[in-house]
Every structure is written in C-alpha cells, then in structure tokens.
Amino acid sequence: MNLKLDENLGSRCADLLVAAGHDVATVAGQGMTASADHDLIRACAAEGRALVTLDLDFSNPMAFPPNQFAGIAVLRLPPKLSHGSLIATVRTLVEALQREQLVGRLWSVEAGRIRIYQQPDGDL
C-alpha cells in the first residue's frame, strides 16, 4: 500500500511499514512540514497515498470524508506515551493492513485494536 507518514512520526515507524512491503513517503522527506491539514490530505489524494498520523484532527469524518481519500489511519496513543507504545501501535497497523483495506476508510488505531469508520454509501 502507498502510505504517507505525517511529520509527527519518525523513521522507526517508516522502517516498520517499509519492512512489511509498503511504499512509504514522509511529510518531512517531501518538504511538507507544517503544511495545513487540508493541503496535506489533498497531496495524499493526488499521490494515491493513505495518511498515517497522530493528528486527531484527521479523525473527524465530517472535515475529512474518508471515501474521498486513499485512507486515513489515526494512531491513538495512551496518555503515558512511550516509544514502546508507539511501536506497538504501528505494529497493530501493519497487521491490519495485511487483512483489511484502508482505502476509503478512517481507522483509529490503538495497540492491539482498530476501530474502522466507513462512510455509508450515498452520505456526504
């Protein structure tokens, strides 16, 4: 799958996704750091890439209708953040990408659990 990692995710996350066979671009690597959310998601759409981010703004399907994009995966971390919890959450994403399609969906990813939002047909 073609993915774009937001600026809030580092190279270790990219390495895990690349090792699982995904084509990964990064916001930092493409010179898009500090881009507005709407500019970032439009770039993802133009490139056919799903966005992987920690930015909770992207979890609003009214602002970012998932059926208009190649997918949005919002990583949700526990309040006591650790490097291990981030890696566990990315591993959950990697495992889910092997079983499920992200295209047109919004995923809320926690370590060991994913909630999937898929917009009903005909809704805006």
TIPA-313421 format. One record per residue: residue in one letter; chain; z, x, y of N, C-alpha, C in turn; residue number from 1. Coordinates in nm, 3 decimals. Atoms other than C-alpha are relative to their C-alpha. Example, Ala and Ser with C-alpha at 12.3 -4.5 7.8 and 13.67 -1.06 7.14 Angstrom:
residu:A chaine:A npz:0.000 npx:0.089 npy:-0.119 capz:0.780 capx:1.230 capy:-0.450 cpz:0.000 cpx:0.090 cpy:0.120 num:1
residu:S chaine:A npz:-0.006 npx:-0.082 npy:-0.119 capz:0.714 capx:1.367 capy:-0.106 cpz:0.073 cpx:-0.077 cpy:0.109 num:2
END
This chain:
residu:M chaine:A npz:0.000 npx:0.084 npy:-0.117 capz:0.000 capx:0.000 capy:0.000 cpz:0.000 cpx:0.089 cpy:0.124 num:1
residu:N chaine:A npz:0.001 npx:-0.071 npy:-0.128 capz:-0.066 capx:0.113 capy:0.357 cpz:0.120 cpx:-0.045 cpy:0.082 num:2
residu:L chaine:A npz:-0.123 npx:0.029 npy:-0.073 capz:0.261 capx:0.136 capy:0.549 cpz:0.006 cpx:0.081 cpy:0.129 num:3
residu:K chaine:A npz:-0.032 npx:-0.076 npy:-0.121 capz:0.370 capx:0.239 capy:0.898 cpz:0.151 cpx:-0.003 cpy:0.016 num:4
residu:L chaine:A npz:-0.144 npx:-0.010 npy:-0.019 capz:0.727 capx:0.362 capy:0.940 cpz:0.030 cpx:0.009 cpy:0.148 num:5
residu:D chaine:A npz:-0.042 npx:0.002 npy:-0.139 capz:0.890 capx:0.285 capy:1.270 cpz:0.071 cpx:0.130 cpy:0.033 num:6
residu:E chaine:A npz:-0.059 npx:-0.125 npy:-0.046 capz:1.037 capx:0.565 capy:1.477 cpz:0.145 cpx:0.017 cpy:-0.043 num:7
residu:N chaine:A npz:-0.141 npx:-0.008 npy:0.039 capz:1.388 capx:0.482 capy:1.354 cpz:0.018 cpx:0.042 cpy:-0.146 num:8
residu:L chaine:A npz:-0.007 npx:-0.047 npy:0.138 capz:1.305 capx:0.606 capy:1.001 cpz:-0.055 cpx:0.141 cpy:-0.010 num:9
residu:G chaine:A npz:0.036 npx:-0.140 npy:0.005 capz:1.282 capx:0.971 capy:0.912 cpz:-0.091 cpx:0.040 cpy:-0.114 num:10
residu:S chaine:A npz:0.093 npx:-0.055 npy:0.098 capz:1.080 capx:1.195 capy:0.687 cpz:0.045 cpx:-0.023 cpy:-0.144 num:11
residu:R chaine:A npz:-0.047 npx:0.025 npy:0.137 capz:1.301 capx:1.141 capy:0.381 cpz:-0.047 cpx:-0.138 cpy:-0.047 num:12
residu:C chaine:A npz:0.048 npx:0.135 npy:0.035 capz:1.210 capx:0.769 capy:0.387 cpz:-0.150 cpx:0.004 cpy:-0.028 num:13
residu:A chaine:A npz:0.144 npx:-0.013 npy:0.021 capz:0.843 capx:0.856 capy:0.423 cpz:-0.028 cpx:0.070 cpy:-0.132 num:14
residu:D chaine:A npz:0.020 npx:-0.074 npy:0.125 capz:0.870 capx:1.104 capy:0.134 cpz:0.019 cpx:-0.089 cpy:-0.122 num:15
residu:L chaine:A npz:-0.025 npx:0.091 npy:0.113 capz:1.015 capx:0.837 capy:-0.098 cpz:-0.117 cpx:-0.096 cpy:-0.020 num:16
residu:L chaine:A npz:0.111 npx:0.095 npy:0.008 capz:0.734 capx:0.595 capy:-0.017 cpz:-0.130 cpx:0.069 cpy:-0.043 num:17
residu:V chaine:A npz:0.119 npx:-0.077 npy:0.040 capz:0.461 capx:0.860 capy:-0.049 cpz:0.009 cpx:0.036 cpy:-0.149 num:18
residu:A chaine:A npz:-0.019 npx:-0.035 npy:0.142 capz:0.608 capx:0.970 capy:-0.385 cpz:-0.028 cpx:-0.119 cpy:-0.091 num:19
residu:A chaine:A npz:0.027 npx:0.121 npy:0.078 capz:0.572 capx:0.609 capy:-0.501 cpz:-0.146 cpx:-0.042 cpy:0.008 num:20
residu:G chaine:A npz:0.144 npx:0.024 npy:-0.003 capz:0.200 capx:0.623 capy:-0.419 cpz:-0.051 cpx:-0.076 cpy:0.121 num:21
residu:H chaine:A npz:0.042 npx:0.075 npy:-0.118 capz:0.189 capx:0.455 capy:-0.078 cpz:-0.058 cpx:0.093 cpy:0.106 num:22
residu:D chaine:A npz:0.059 npx:-0.071 npy:-0.114 capz:-0.020 capx:0.566 capy:0.220 cpz:0.090 cpx:-0.029 cpy:0.120 num:23
residu:V chaine:A npz:-0.101 npx:0.019 npy:-0.103 capz:0.238 capx:0.621 capy:0.493 cpz:-0.039 cpx:0.072 cpy:0.129 num:24
residu:A chaine:A npz:0.014 npx:-0.056 npy:-0.135 capz:0.179 capx:0.673 capy:0.865 cpz:0.132 cpx:-0.025 cpy:0.071 num:25
residu:T chaine:A npz:-0.125 npx:0.019 npy:-0.075 capz:0.464 capx:0.710 capy:1.111 cpz:-0.031 cpx:-0.022 cpy:0.147 num:26
residu:V chaine:A npz:0.014 npx:0.025 npy:-0.143 capz:0.506 capx:0.588 capy:1.464 cpz:0.004 cpx:0.134 cpy:0.075 num:27
residu:A chaine:A npz:-0.010 npx:-0.130 npy:-0.067 capz:0.613 capx:0.938 capy:1.570 cpz:-0.125 cpx:0.083 cpy:-0.023 num:28
residu:G chaine:A npz:0.118 npx:-0.079 npy:0.033 capz:0.320 capx:1.101 capy:1.392 cpz:-0.127 cpx:-0.047 cpy:0.070 num:29
residu:Q chaine:A npz:0.115 npx:0.056 npy:-0.070 capz:0.077 capx:0.871 capy:1.572 cpz:0.021 cpx:-0.007 cpy:0.151 num:30
residu:G chaine:A npz:-0.026 npx:-0.004 npy:-0.145 capz:0.231 capx:0.931 capy:1.916 cpz:0.033 cpx:-0.136 cpy:0.060 num:31
residu:M chaine:A npz:-0.032 npx:0.135 npy:-0.049 capz:0.357 capx:0.573 capy:1.945 cpz:0.148 cpx:-0.021 cpy:0.027 num:32
residu:T chaine:A npz:-0.144 npx:0.011 npy:-0.026 capz:0.725 capx:0.649 capy:2.003 cpz:0.023 cpx:-0.075 cpy:0.131 num:33
residu:A chaine:A npz:-0.039 npx:0.083 npy:-0.115 capz:0.883 capx:0.400 capy:2.247 cpz:-0.105 cpx:-0.105 cpy:0.037 num:34
residu:S chaine:A npz:0.098 npx:0.106 npy:-0.024 capz:0.589 capx:0.159 capy:2.215 cpz:0.072 cpx:-0.135 cpy:-0.001 num:35
residu:A chaine:A npz:-0.052 npx:0.136 npy:0.002 capz:0.660 capx:-0.206 capy:2.288 cpz:-0.022 cpx:-0.059 cpy:-0.139 num:36
residu:D chaine:A npz:0.010 npx:0.060 npy:0.133 capz:0.718 capx:-0.415 capy:1.974 cpz:-0.136 cpx:-0.064 cpy:-0.024 num:37
residu:H chaine:A npz:0.128 npx:0.069 npy:0.018 capz:0.405 capx:-0.623 capy:2.028 cpz:-0.116 cpx:0.099 cpy:-0.011 num:38
residu:D chaine:A npz:0.104 npx:-0.103 npy:0.013 capz:0.192 capx:-0.309 capy:2.077 cpz:0.004 cpx:0.064 cpy:-0.138 num:39
residu:L chaine:A npz:-0.016 npx:-0.061 npy:0.131 capz:0.333 capx:-0.160 capy:1.759 cpz:-0.055 cpx:-0.090 cpy:-0.111 num:40
residu:I chaine:A npz:0.046 npx:0.090 npy:0.107 capz:0.268 capx:-0.467 capy:1.544 cpz:-0.150 cpx:-0.024 cpy:0.008 num:41
residu:R chaine:A npz:0.147 npx:0.011 npy:-0.013 capz:-0.084 capx:-0.501 capy:1.687 cpz:-0.069 cpx:0.122 cpy:-0.059 num:42
residu:A chaine:A npz:0.057 npx:-0.122 npy:0.059 capz:-0.151 capx:-0.139 capy:1.590 cpz:0.006 cpx:-0.007 cpy:-0.152 num:43
residu:C chaine:A npz:-0.012 npx:0.016 npy:0.145 capz:-0.023 capx:-0.213 capy:1.240 cpz:-0.109 cpx:-0.093 cpy:-0.052 num:44
residu:A chaine:A npz:0.103 npx:0.096 npy:0.041 capz:-0.256 capx:-0.513 capy:1.216 cpz:-0.138 cpx:0.063 cpy:0.004 num:45
residu:A chaine:A npz:0.132 npx:-0.063 npy:-0.014 capz:-0.554 capx:-0.313 capy:1.340 cpz:-0.024 cpx:0.104 cpy:-0.110 num:46
residu:E chaine:A npz:0.010 npx:-0.103 npy:0.103 capz:-0.483 capx:-0.040 capy:1.082 cpz:0.015 cpx:-0.057 cpy:-0.141 num:47
residu:G chaine:A npz:-0.024 npx:0.060 npy:0.131 capz:-0.408 capx:-0.285 capy:0.799 cpz:0.124 cpx:0.056 cpy:-0.067 num:48
residu:R chaine:A npz:-0.125 npx:-0.058 npy:0.052 capz:-0.059 capx:-0.140 capy:0.760 cpz:0.116 cpx:-0.098 cpy:0.016 num:49
residu:A chaine:A npz:-0.125 npx:0.074 npy:-0.010 capz:0.267 capx:-0.317 capy:0.686 cpz:0.101 cpx:0.087 cpy:0.075 num:50
residu:L chaine:A npz:-0.102 npx:-0.071 npy:-0.077 capz:0.551 capx:-0.224 capy:0.919 cpz:0.130 cpx:0.006 cpy:-0.079 num:51
residu:V chaine:A npz:-0.133 npx:-0.019 npy:0.058 capz:0.875 capx:-0.081 capy:0.778 cpz:0.089 cpx:0.048 cpy:0.115 num:52
residu:T chaine:A npz:-0.079 npx:-0.027 npy:-0.119 capz:1.152 capx:-0.081 capy:1.038 cpz:0.146 cpx:-0.036 cpy:-0.019 num:53
residu:L chaine:A npz:-0.140 npx:0.041 npy:-0.010 capz:1.522 capx:-0.104 capy:1.115 cpz:0.018 cpx:-0.097 cpy:0.118 num:54
residu:D chaine:A npz:-0.006 npx:0.081 npy:-0.122 capz:1.443 capx:-0.303 capy:1.432 cpz:0.008 cpx:-0.149 cpy:-0.037 num:55
residu:L chaine:A npz:-0.022 npx:0.139 npy:0.038 capz:1.589 capx:-0.651 capy:1.381 cpz:-0.085 cpx:-0.099 cpy:0.079 num:56
residu:D chaine:A npz:0.089 npx:0.088 npy:-0.075 capz:1.357 capx:-0.795 capy:1.647 cpz:-0.116 cpx:-0.048 cpy:-0.086 num:57
residu:F chaine:A npz:0.113 npx:0.035 npy:0.086 capz:1.083 capx:-0.794 capy:1.382 cpz:0.037 cpx:-0.101 cpy:-0.108 num:58
residu:S chaine:A npz:-0.041 npx:0.098 npy:0.101 capz:1.289 capx:-1.026 capy:1.161 cpz:-0.014 cpx:-0.144 cpy:0.051 num:59
residu:N chaine:A npz:0.021 npx:0.134 npy:-0.056 capz:1.202 capx:-1.322 capy:1.388 cpz:-0.143 cpx:-0.045 cpy:-0.028 num:60
residu:P chaine:A npz:0.136 npx:0.043 npy:0.034 capz:0.905 capx:-1.503 capy:1.229 cpz:-0.068 cpx:-0.083 cpy:0.109 num:61
residu:M chaine:A npz:0.061 npx:0.072 npy:-0.111 capz:0.852 capx:-1.707 capy:1.545 cpz:-0.067 cpx:0.099 cpy:0.097 num:62
residu:A chaine:A npz:0.056 npx:-0.102 npy:-0.089 capz:0.790 capx:-1.392 capy:1.750 cpz:-0.109 cpx:0.081 cpy:-0.070 num:63
residu:F chaine:A npz:0.092 npx:-0.082 npy:0.078 capz:0.607 capx:-1.205 capy:1.472 cpz:-0.034 cpx:-0.075 cpy:-0.129 num:64
residu:P chaine:A npz:0.034 npx:0.080 npy:0.119 capz:0.448 capx:-1.459 capy:1.232 cpz:-0.056 cpx:0.090 cpy:-0.111 num:65
residu:P chaine:A npz:0.040 npx:-0.095 npy:0.105 capz:0.422 capx:-1.265 capy:0.904 cpz:-0.140 cpx:-0.022 cpy:-0.054 num:66
residu:N chaine:A npz:0.133 npx:0.025 npy:0.056 capz:0.100 capx:-1.436 capy:0.797 cpz:-0.112 cpx:0.059 cpy:0.085 num:67
residu:Q chaine:A npz:0.100 npx:-0.063 npy:-0.086 capz:-0.079 capx:-1.260 capy:1.083 cpz:-0.007 cpx:0.152 cpy:-0.019 num:68
residu:F chaine:A npz:-0.011 npx:-0.145 npy:0.015 capz:0.008 capx:-0.912 capy:0.959 cpz:-0.008 cpx:0.042 cpy:-0.147 num:69
residu:A chaine:A npz:0.004 npx:-0.055 npy:0.135 capz:-0.015 capx:-0.686 capy:0.655 cpz:0.139 cpx:0.003 cpy:-0.063 num:70
residu:G chaine:A npz:-0.137 npx:0.009 npy:0.050 capz:0.358 capx:-0.745 capy:0.614 cpz:0.097 cpx:0.070 cpy:0.092 num:71
residu:I chaine:A npz:-0.109 npx:-0.059 npy:-0.078 capz:0.688 capx:-0.664 capy:0.778 cpz:0.120 cpx:0.012 cpy:-0.093 num:72
residu:A chaine:A npz:-0.122 npx:-0.024 npy:0.077 capz:0.983 capx:-0.508 capy:0.596 cpz:0.106 cpx:0.050 cpy:0.095 num:73
residu:V chaine:A npz:-0.111 npx:-0.038 npy:-0.087 capz:1.304 capx:-0.501 capy:0.798 cpz:0.113 cpx:0.047 cpy:-0.089 num:74
residu:L chaine:A npz:-0.108 npx:-0.055 npy:0.080 capz:1.563 capx:-0.273 capy:0.642 cpz:0.133 cpx:-0.034 cpy:0.066 num:75
residu:R chaine:A npz:-0.131 npx:0.042 npy:-0.051 capz:1.916 capx:-0.408 capy:0.682 cpz:0.105 cpx:0.091 cpy:-0.062 num:76
residu:L chaine:A npz:-0.099 npx:-0.096 npy:0.047 capz:2.192 capx:-0.150 capy:0.656 cpz:0.141 cpx:-0.054 cpy:0.022 num:77
residu:P chaine:A npz:-0.138 npx:0.046 npy:-0.016 capz:2.566 capx:-0.202 capy:0.612 cpz:0.060 cpx:0.054 cpy:0.131 num:78
residu:P chaine:A npz:-0.063 npx:-0.045 npy:-0.126 capz:2.796 capx:-0.167 capy:0.916 cpz:0.044 cpx:0.146 cpy:-0.003 num:79
residu:K chaine:A npz:-0.039 npx:-0.142 npy:0.013 capz:2.929 capx:0.166 capy:0.785 cpz:-0.120 cpx:0.076 cpy:-0.054 num:80
residu:L chaine:A npz:0.126 npx:-0.066 npy:0.034 capz:2.596 capx:0.344 capy:0.788 cpz:0.023 cpx:0.139 cpy:-0.057 num:81
residu:S chaine:A npz:0.001 npx:-0.134 npy:0.055 capz:2.542 capx:0.647 capy:0.571 cpz:-0.142 cpx:0.032 cpy:-0.043 num:82
residu:H chaine:A npz:0.133 npx:-0.041 npy:0.047 capz:2.241 capx:0.848 capy:0.465 cpz:-0.027 cpx:-0.061 cpy:-0.137 num:83
residu:G chaine:A npz:0.015 npx:0.057 npy:0.134 capz:2.301 capx:0.725 capy:0.110 cpz:-0.037 cpx:-0.147 cpy:0.002 num:84
residu:S chaine:A npz:0.033 npx:0.143 npy:-0.007 capz:2.288 capx:0.360 capy:0.213 cpz:-0.144 cpx:-0.021 cpy:0.047 num:85
residu:L chaine:A npz:0.140 npx:0.008 npy:-0.044 capz:1.956 capx:0.415 capy:0.393 cpz:-0.094 cpx:0.030 cpy:-0.117 num:86
residu:I chaine:A npz:0.084 npx:-0.037 npy:0.114 capz:1.807 capx:0.588 capy:0.088 cpz:0.002 cpx:-0.109 cpy:-0.106 num:87
residu:A chaine:A npz:-0.009 npx:0.109 npy:0.098 capz:1.933 capx:0.311 capy:-0.143 cpz:-0.083 cpx:-0.120 cpy:0.044 num:88
residu:T chaine:A npz:0.078 npx:0.112 npy:-0.052 capz:1.771 capx:0.051 capy:0.081 cpz:-0.149 cpx:0.029 cpy:-0.012 num:89
residu:V chaine:A npz:0.142 npx:-0.037 npy:0.014 capz:1.438 capx:0.237 capy:0.085 cpz:-0.040 cpx:-0.004 cpy:-0.148 num:90
residu:R chaine:A npz:0.031 npx:0.007 npy:0.145 capz:1.454 capx:0.268 capy:-0.295 cpz:-0.016 cpx:-0.146 cpy:-0.045 num:91
residu:T chaine:A npz:0.016 npx:0.143 npy:0.030 capz:1.501 capx:-0.110 capy:-0.315 cpz:-0.137 cpx:-0.047 cpy:0.045 num:92
residu:L chaine:A npz:0.133 npx:0.034 npy:-0.049 capz:1.188 capx:-0.147 capy:-0.103 cpz:-0.108 cpx:0.055 cpy:-0.093 num:93
residu:V chaine:A npz:0.097 npx:-0.062 npy:0.090 capz:0.995 capx:0.094 capy:-0.327 cpz:-0.013 cpx:-0.080 cpy:-0.129 num:94
residu:E chaine:A npz:0.002 npx:0.078 npy:0.125 capz:1.093 capx:-0.101 capy:-0.639 cpz:-0.066 cpx:-0.136 cpy:0.021 num:95
residu:A chaine:A npz:0.058 npx:0.132 npy:-0.027 capz:0.999 capx:-0.434 capy:-0.480 cpz:-0.151 cpx:0.008 cpy:0.021 num:96
residu:L chaine:A npz:0.144 npx:-0.015 npy:-0.024 capz:0.658 capx:-0.305 capy:-0.371 cpz:-0.077 cpx:0.017 cpy:-0.130 num:97
residu:Q chaine:A npz:0.064 npx:-0.011 npy:0.130 capz:0.584 capx:-0.237 capy:-0.738 cpz:-0.020 cpx:-0.137 cpy:-0.065 num:98
residu:R chaine:A npz:0.002 npx:0.132 npy:0.064 capz:0.643 capx:-0.605 capy:-0.826 cpz:-0.058 cpx:-0.111 cpy:0.086 num:99
residu:E chaine:A npz:0.032 npx:0.109 npy:-0.093 capz:0.564 capx:-0.811 capy:-0.517 cpz:-0.102 cpx:0.045 cpy:0.104 num:100
residu:Q chaine:A npz:0.092 npx:-0.026 npy:-0.111 capz:0.303 capx:-0.838 capy:-0.244 cpz:0.074 cpx:-0.020 cpy:0.132 num:101
residu:L chaine:A npz:-0.061 npx:0.009 npy:-0.132 capz:0.426 capx:-0.773 capy:0.110 cpz:-0.094 cpx:-0.066 cpy:0.101 num:102
residu:V chaine:A npz:0.101 npx:0.053 npy:-0.093 capz:0.102 capx:-0.888 capy:0.278 cpz:0.033 cpx:-0.144 cpy:0.037 num:103
residu:G chaine:A npz:-0.024 npx:0.135 npy:-0.050 capz:0.164 capx:-1.193 capy:0.496 cpz:0.143 cpx:-0.047 cpy:-0.013 num:104
residu:R chaine:A npz:-0.141 npx:0.036 npy:0.020 capz:0.536 capx:-1.187 capy:0.431 cpz:0.092 cpx:0.083 cpy:0.087 num:105
residu:L chaine:A npz:-0.110 npx:-0.070 npy:-0.067 capz:0.856 capx:-1.087 capy:0.603 cpz:0.108 cpx:0.023 cpy:-0.104 num:106
residu:W chaine:A npz:-0.106 npx:-0.035 npy:0.093 capz:1.105 capx:-0.904 capy:0.386 cpz:0.120 cpx:0.051 cpy:0.076 num:107
residu:S chaine:A npz:-0.127 npx:-0.054 npy:-0.049 capz:1.467 capx:-0.848 capy:0.475 cpz:0.060 cpx:0.077 cpy:-0.117 num:108
residu:V chaine:A npz:-0.033 npx:-0.088 npy:0.112 capz:1.563 capx:-0.551 capy:0.259 cpz:0.139 cpx:0.059 cpy:0.018 num:109
residu:E chaine:A npz:-0.131 npx:-0.062 npy:0.009 capz:1.918 capx:-0.453 capy:0.169 cpz:0.003 cpx:0.078 cpy:-0.130 num:110
residu:A chaine:A npz:-0.012 npx:-0.074 npy:0.126 capz:2.026 capx:-0.209 capy:-0.101 cpz:0.024 cpx:-0.099 cpy:-0.113 num:111
residu:G chaine:A npz:-0.015 npx:0.085 npy:0.116 capz:1.972 capx:-0.396 capy:-0.426 cpz:-0.043 cpx:-0.145 cpy:0.018 num:112
residu:R chaine:A npz:0.033 npx:0.141 npy:-0.024 capz:1.844 capx:-0.718 capy:-0.267 cpz:-0.108 cpx:-0.013 cpy:0.109 num:113
residu:I chaine:A npz:0.103 npx:0.030 npy:-0.100 capz:1.542 capx:-0.855 capy:-0.079 cpz:-0.008 cpx:-0.150 cpy:0.017 num:114
residu:R chaine:A npz:0.028 npx:0.140 npy:-0.033 capz:1.507 capx:-1.187 capy:0.096 cpz:-0.142 cpx:-0.006 cpy:0.053 num:115
residu:I chaine:A npz:0.142 npx:0.010 npy:-0.036 capz:1.143 capx:-1.292 capy:0.131 cpz:-0.023 cpx:-0.127 cpy:0.078 num:116
residu:Y chaine:A npz:0.042 npx:0.115 npy:-0.080 capz:1.017 capx:-1.518 capy:0.407 cpz:-0.151 cpx:-0.005 cpy:-0.005 num:117
residu:Q chaine:A npz:0.144 npx:0.019 npy:-0.001 capz:0.671 capx:-1.654 capy:0.359 cpz:-0.025 cpx:-0.130 cpy:0.073 num:118
residu:Q chaine:A npz:0.028 npx:0.116 npy:-0.081 capz:0.539 capx:-1.893 capy:0.618 cpz:-0.076 cpx:-0.104 cpy:-0.080 num:119
residu:P chaine:A npz:0.074 npx:0.104 npy:0.072 capz:0.432 capx:-2.227 capy:0.471 cpz:-0.142 cpx:-0.012 cpy:0.054 num:120
residu:D chaine:A npz:0.140 npx:0.020 npy:-0.043 capz:0.056 capx:-2.296 capy:0.482 cpz:-0.007 cpx:-0.105 cpy:0.107 num:121
residu:G chaine:A npz:0.024 npx:0.097 npy:-0.107 capz:-0.055 capx:-2.472 capy:0.797 cpz:0.098 cpx:0.007 cpy:0.115 num:122
residu:D chaine:A npz:-0.098 npx:-0.013 npy:-0.108 capz:0.250 capx:-2.375 capy:1.005 cpz:-0.039 cpx:0.117 cpy:0.090 num:123
residu:L chaine:A npz:0.022 npx:-0.110 npy:-0.093 capz:0.229 capx:-2.157 capy:1.313 cpz:0.116 cpx:0.092 cpy:0.002 num:124
END
